[in-house]
């Protein structure tokens, strides 16, 4: 089964800002130089190929084949055995991410990146959690430039100067591990580069703020305080979440200051994701007709990073790593 239309191999690289580009031209210093600016996007939906196959012997999450997922049944605090299973799934997500990263370059399609991640995950006898979740058709999300989250892999080709978020969740032995990162494609402008770097730093700061006895809302306070130093928007409508036996447990982890709301107290063994989404412009968004792809209304760029973490006796342990 092919993941992209048959004429893809004959396509040539697209010049950013040209009439066929998904980026508007930019009047600023050349990309990579101080003061160079991010283009506004003009992405459009592409061709989405049929679902990739998964061997029958691989365990499916219970939501596969259903329009909705029943969640919020199992809680967010795990014993050592449960944490070990989430860690194993999370490690596979991180390993899949590393495989995909090796192929991020101008000219590759988001569908091809999805195929690479898909084939690695199923080779480990694991299920790509997004596949079949509320009828989502692919094995990861690929959110390019102005896409905040949930972009569906298709025949869109990456261009020099793009930024792309890859979000991979793996289901193994009855547990999920969730991870995403934003990558630069070729030579990017300084504005985009700094957005990516600072979004990752916001996640790092948030993880350091995790301590037993603190309220969940401290996470968003740390992220928002840092992001506002640079004038970035902090997306409010899409959040971190509890994860483990369920893809989304019902626990909400906002990335902006919501106090006194979201005052759940963190305790050792609690597992959840932190996944800040920062924007160069406003946080208002629109959704494509596919029911998934969320783009900034002003078409300015957005970046995101995510780890699955477990609260420990004195802080947090990142589970979505290969170390």
C-alpha positions, 0 to 999 in steps of 0.5 A, a space after each residue: 500500500 502506498 502512502 502518497 499519490 504515485 506521481 510524488 517521485 516526479 515532483 520537484 522541490 518547492 521554492 518557499 514563497 513561490 506561487 506553489 509554496 505553502 508559505 507567503 513571501 517574506 520581506 526581511 533578511 535572508 533566513 537564518 540571519 538576525 532579524 529574519 522573520 517567519 512567513 505567514 502560512 497558506 497551507 491547504 489540505 492535501 491527499 490523505 491516503 488509506 489507513 496503513 495496515 497493522 498485523 492482526 496479532 498486535 493488541 488494539 486499544 479498545 477505542 479502535 473501530 468506534 466513533 468515540 472513546 470511553 475514558 476517565 475510568 482508571 485514574 492517574 496514579 500508578 504503582 511500580 508495575 504500571 509506571 514500568 509499562 507506561 515507561 516502555 510505551 513511552 520509550 518506544 514513542 521516543 525511539 519512533 520519534 528518533 527514526 522519523 527525525 532522521 528523515 525530516 528534510 525538504 521534499 519529503 511528505 508528511 505521509 512518508 514521515 507517518 509511514 516511517 513511524 508506523 512501520 517502526 511502531 508495528 515492528 515492535 509489536 505495538 499500536 500507534 495510539 492515534 490510529 483509529 482514535 475517534 476515527 483518526 486515520 493516521 499513526 501520528 500527527 504532523 503539524 506544519 508551520 501555522 498548524 497548532 496541533 492534530 495535522 493529518 499526514 498527507 502529500 504535503 511536501 516539506 519546504 526549506 524553512 518550515 517547522 514541523 511538529 511530530 506527535 507520536 503516541 504508542 500503545 503497548 501492553 495495555 498502556 500509552 506513552 505520548 511524545 511530541 517535538 517540533 523540528 526545523 526543516 533546512 535553514 529557518 528564519 531567526 524568529 521561527 528558530 527562537 520560537 522552537 527553542 523557547 517552546 522546548 525551554 518552556 516545557 523544561 521549566 514546567 517539568 522542573 516545577 513538578 513537585 508532590 504537594 503542588 497543584 497542577 495549575 503551577 505548571 501553566 503559571 510557569 509556562 505562561 510567565 516564561 512565554 510572555 517574556 517574548 510576547 508569545 501566545 500560549 494556546 489555552 484550548 488544547 492541553 496536557 492530560 493524564 495518560 497511561 491505561 487510557 490515551 486521555 484519562 480526564 485529568 487536564 493540564 493547562 499551559 496557562 495560569 488557571 488558578 484557583 481552577 485545576 487545583 488537583 494536587 500532584 502526588 508520587 505515581 501520578 502520570 500525565 503529559 505537559 505539552 505547551 503550544 506557543 504562537 508567534 501571534 494570536 491564539 485564536 484558531 480555526 479547524 479544517 473541515 477534516 475535523 482535526 487540523 487546528 490552525 492559527 487564525 492569523 496564520 502565524 506559526 506555532 510550536 509545541 513540545 511534549 513529554 509524558 512524566 511521572 511525579 516522583 517523591 521529589 520532582 518528576 521523571 521524564 518517561 518519553 526518553 531513550 536513555 
